[in-house]
Amino acid sequence: MRISASLTHAPGQHQVVLRTGDAEHTLPVAPKAVGGGSATNGGEFLMLALATCYCNDLYREAARLGVVLERVEVQAEAEFAGIGLAARDVRYRARVQSPAPPDTIARLLRETDAVAEVHNTLRQGVPVQWIDGGPPETTLPMTHSIEHQEAGSTGAFFIQQAGERLAEMTYSRTNPTLIIIDHTQVDERLKGQGAGRQLLDALVAWARETKTRVVALCPFAKAQFDKDPSIRDVLV
């Protein structure tokens, strides 16, 4: 399972795209009020990664052990001494509320610590490799013009450049007011730029305007609807 994070920053724009396998979603992150870059720094994201990993793994291991968790709190912290220096004194703590016995919770906390993937990555000191991204002209712009086409019982929202279709979200029409999202495909040159989500946002806006109801069979579209309640109003 390959996991990636991509960001694109320009004046007035800061876009973060996260991907696990074929599932892609965006993360709202504010830009700095003054100067370039993100208002949330890398150290904060690293601590969030530790806290998030442990929280998610707690629920995973709790399910394995048959332990009910009512509430989880995780706090991670580290000392960053200066430019170019690795963090030190990295530590975290967790508290859970559960009807399970204290010794069961203690076991759960220990076993989760042993298998937390982000924690083990830091503990092993995995090398980080810089990869030359190639000449700038190979990179396509972050924002794209999205086109819509429908013929007969099929349609698509797509991104096209120089006559080449680089991304598309296709659908089938079952009746005048209902469509089924079938498939989403994004060219490698647009991966990490949120193109799939841009296509879905365009489809949702069109569905609202035309009072069209939507069924999401496409795994990518379904995952986006599951994660974002604000766009579910168009679903059947």
Phi, psi and omega per residue, in radians:
M1 nan 2.016 -3.127
R2 -1.622 2.283 3.122
I3 -2.061 2.360 3.138
S4 -2.479 2.741 3.049
A5 -2.340 2.332 3.131
S6 -2.294 2.523 3.031
L7 -2.379 2.619 3.065
T8 -2.278 2.216 -3.106
H9 -2.204 2.374 3.034
A10 -2.647 2.888 3.130
P11 -0.905 2.114 3.139
G12 1.414 0.036 -3.117
Q13 -2.348 2.380 3.004
H14 -2.616 1.856 -3.045
Q15 -2.065 2.258 3.109
V16 -2.060 2.243 3.130
V17 -2.164 2.241 -3.138
L18 -1.990 2.520 -3.104
R19 -2.472 2.307 2.975
T20 -2.196 1.943 -3.035
G21 1.081 -2.156 3.123
D22 -1.665 -0.041 -3.112
A23 -1.560 2.166 -3.089
E24 -2.203 2.436 3.049
H25 -2.642 2.806 -3.138
T26 -1.710 2.738 3.114
L27 -2.227 2.084 3.123
P28 -1.174 2.111 3.091
V29 -2.386 2.201 -3.106
A30 -1.326 2.538 3.010
P31 -1.337 2.880 3.056
K32 -1.060 2.510 3.089
A33 -1.186 -0.588 3.128
V34 -2.295 2.284 -3.129
G35 1.494 3.089 -3.100
G36 -1.603 2.790 3.056
G37 1.855 -2.940 -3.044
S38 -1.640 2.508 3.073
A39 -1.208 -0.425 3.063
T40 -1.708 2.159 -3.068
N41 -1.504 2.946 -3.073
G42 -1.100 -0.621 3.101
G43 -1.100 -0.708 3.093
E44 -1.120 -0.721 3.095
F45 -1.134 -0.644 3.110
L46 -1.111 -0.753 3.093
M47 -1.151 -0.645 3.082
L48 -1.127 -0.643 3.104
A49 -1.088 -0.746 3.099
L50 -1.091 -0.827 -3.107
A51 -1.138 -0.740 -3.124
T52 -1.154 -0.776 3.138
C53 -1.030 -0.812 -3.101
Y54 -1.171 -0.703 3.103
C55 -1.043 -0.893 -3.119
N56 -1.102 -0.721 -3.132
D57 -1.204 -0.534 3.055
L58 -1.033 -0.813 3.135
Y59 -1.149 -0.657 3.112
R60 -1.109 -0.844 -3.118
E61 -1.240 -0.569 3.089
A62 -1.095 -0.707 3.097
A63 -1.104 -0.682 3.128
R64 -1.120 -0.658 -3.097
L65 -1.580 -0.077 -3.118
G66 1.277 0.563 -3.124
V67 -1.775 2.317 3.102
V68 -1.561 2.230 3.079
L69 -1.944 2.224 3.138
E70 -1.704 -0.459 -3.116
R71 -2.812 2.488 3.112
V72 -2.318 2.313 3.025
E73 -2.210 2.274 3.113
V74 -2.300 2.309 3.075
Q75 -2.211 2.219 3.098
A76 -2.101 2.510 3.140
E77 -2.615 2.771 3.123
A78 -2.746 2.854 3.105
E79 -1.841 2.131 3.046
F80 -1.912 1.904 -2.950
A81 -1.444 -0.463 -3.102
G82 3.092 3.101 -3.096
I83 -1.066 2.252 3.073
G84 1.428 -0.075 -3.097
L85 -1.678 2.429 3.104
A86 -1.197 2.661 3.091
A87 -1.137 2.668 3.046
R88 -2.362 2.948 -3.135
D89 0.922 0.845 3.106
V90 -1.392 2.167 -3.121
R91 -2.594 2.800 3.082
Y92 -2.623 2.797 3.099
R93 -2.440 2.702 -3.125
A94 -2.443 2.535 3.046
R95 -2.272 2.427 3.108
V96 -2.285 2.626 2.970
Q97 -1.910 2.215 -3.071
S98 -2.770 2.573 3.048
P99 -1.349 -0.068 -3.118
A100 -1.228 2.719 3.117
P101 -1.087 2.646 -3.121
P102 -0.977 -0.683 -3.123
D103 -1.182 -0.542 3.080
T104 -1.200 -0.722 3.109
I105 -1.149 -0.713 3.113
A106 -1.049 -0.743 3.095
R107 -1.100 -0.765 3.132
L108 -1.026 -0.790 -3.126
L109 -1.109 -0.753 -3.133
R110 -1.140 -0.816 -3.076
E111 -1.196 -0.594 3.091
T112 -1.182 -0.694 3.089
D113 -1.033 -0.638 -3.088
A114 -1.245 -0.451 -3.058
V115 -1.957 0.042 -3.129
A116 -1.150 2.041 -2.949
E117 -1.189 -0.729 -3.138
V118 -1.156 -0.714 3.111
H119 -1.067 -0.784 -3.130
N120 -1.185 -0.517 3.062
T121 -1.095 -0.790 3.109
L122 -1.172 -0.715 -3.099
R123 -1.108 -0.568 -3.122
Q124 -1.510 -0.170 3.127
G125 1.080 0.876 -3.096
V126 -1.122 2.313 3.127
P127 -1.091 2.563 3.060
V128 -1.941 2.135 -3.042
Q129 -1.794 2.265 3.030
W130 -1.489 2.305 -3.119
I131 -2.052 2.226 3.094
D132 -1.140 2.115 -3.075
G133 -1.379 -0.049 3.137
G134 1.540 3.096 -3.104
P135 -1.139 2.549 -3.078
P136 -1.000 -0.523 -3.042
E137 -1.182 -0.214 3.120
T138 -1.407 -0.183 -3.089
T139 -1.580 2.287 3.113
L140 -1.554 2.695 -3.082
P141 -1.121 2.734 -3.087
M142 -1.250 -0.635 -3.114
T143 -1.780 2.480 -3.036
H144 -2.359 2.708 3.041
S145 -1.491 2.134 -3.106
I146 -1.738 2.255 -3.136
E147 -1.895 2.745 -3.130
H148 -2.270 2.340 -3.134
Q149 -2.462 2.376 3.082
E150 -2.416 2.339 3.113
A151 -2.473 2.091 -3.119
G152 1.146 -2.172 -3.085
S153 -1.745 0.145 -3.140
T154 -2.222 2.694 3.122
G155 -2.699 3.019 -3.134
A156 -2.778 2.553 2.872
F157 -1.813 2.331 -3.011
F158 -2.621 2.802 3.053
I159 -1.992 2.213 -3.056
Q160 -2.260 2.467 3.093
Q161 -2.443 2.207 -3.136
A162 0.910 0.705 3.108
G163 1.391 -0.031 -3.131
E164 -1.809 2.209 3.124
R165 -1.414 2.002 -3.052
L166 -1.692 -0.384 3.118
A167 -2.720 2.540 3.112
E168 -2.700 2.617 3.002
M169 -2.182 1.987 -3.047
T170 -1.757 2.688 3.104
Y171 -2.528 2.794 3.050
S172 -2.029 2.433 3.128
R173 -1.717 2.168 3.139
T174 -1.664 -0.482 3.041
N175 -2.766 3.077 -3.047
P176 -1.019 -0.339 -3.078
T177 -2.156 0.261 -3.099
L178 -2.456 2.296 3.051
I179 -2.230 2.773 3.073
I180 -2.114 2.099 3.079
I181 -1.302 2.087 -3.029
D182 -1.639 -0.760 -2.900
H183 -2.769 2.560 3.013
T184 -2.256 2.290 3.141
Q185 -2.384 2.329 -3.117
V186 -2.262 2.241 3.095
D187 -1.104 2.624 -3.126
E188 -0.984 -0.546 -3.115
R189 -1.187 -0.299 3.119
L190 -1.880 -0.046 -3.117
K191 -1.051 2.452 3.119
G192 1.471 0.056 -3.133
Q193 -1.915 0.098 3.106
G194 1.318 0.397 -3.092
A195 -1.095 -0.700 3.130
G196 -1.049 -0.751 3.134
R197 -1.194 -0.634 3.090
Q198 -1.065 -0.700 3.097
L199 -1.103 -0.771 -3.138
L200 -1.123 -0.727 3.122
D201 -1.060 -0.684 3.108
A202 -1.147 -0.721 3.117
L203 -1.117 -0.741 3.140
V204 -1.101 -0.763 3.127
A205 -1.063 -0.738 3.106
W206 -1.141 -0.734 3.141
A207 -1.081 -0.692 3.106
R208 -1.136 -0.757 -3.085
E209 -1.158 -0.643 -3.069
T210 -1.715 0.057 -3.118
K211 0.993 0.725 3.108
T212 -1.665 2.349 3.082
R213 -1.596 2.651 -2.978
V214 -2.227 2.412 2.943
V215 -2.046 2.236 -3.090
A216 -1.817 1.756 3.022
L217 -1.628 -0.445 3.088
C218 -1.083 2.215 -3.107
P219 -0.998 -0.697 -3.141
F220 -1.126 -0.853 -3.128
A221 -1.099 -0.735 3.135
K222 -1.055 -0.731 3.133
A223 -1.109 -0.662 3.125
Q224 -1.164 -0.749 3.097
F225 -1.122 -0.663 3.130
D226 -1.109 -0.612 -3.055
K227 -1.525 -0.403 -3.001
D228 -2.153 1.681 -3.134
P229 -1.076 -0.399 -3.039
S230 -1.199 -0.258 -3.128
I231 -1.924 0.089 -3.070
R232 -1.355 -0.121 -3.096
D233 -1.128 -0.331 -3.130
V234 -1.551 -0.149 -3.104
L235 -1.291 2.680 3.072
V236 -1.193 nan nan
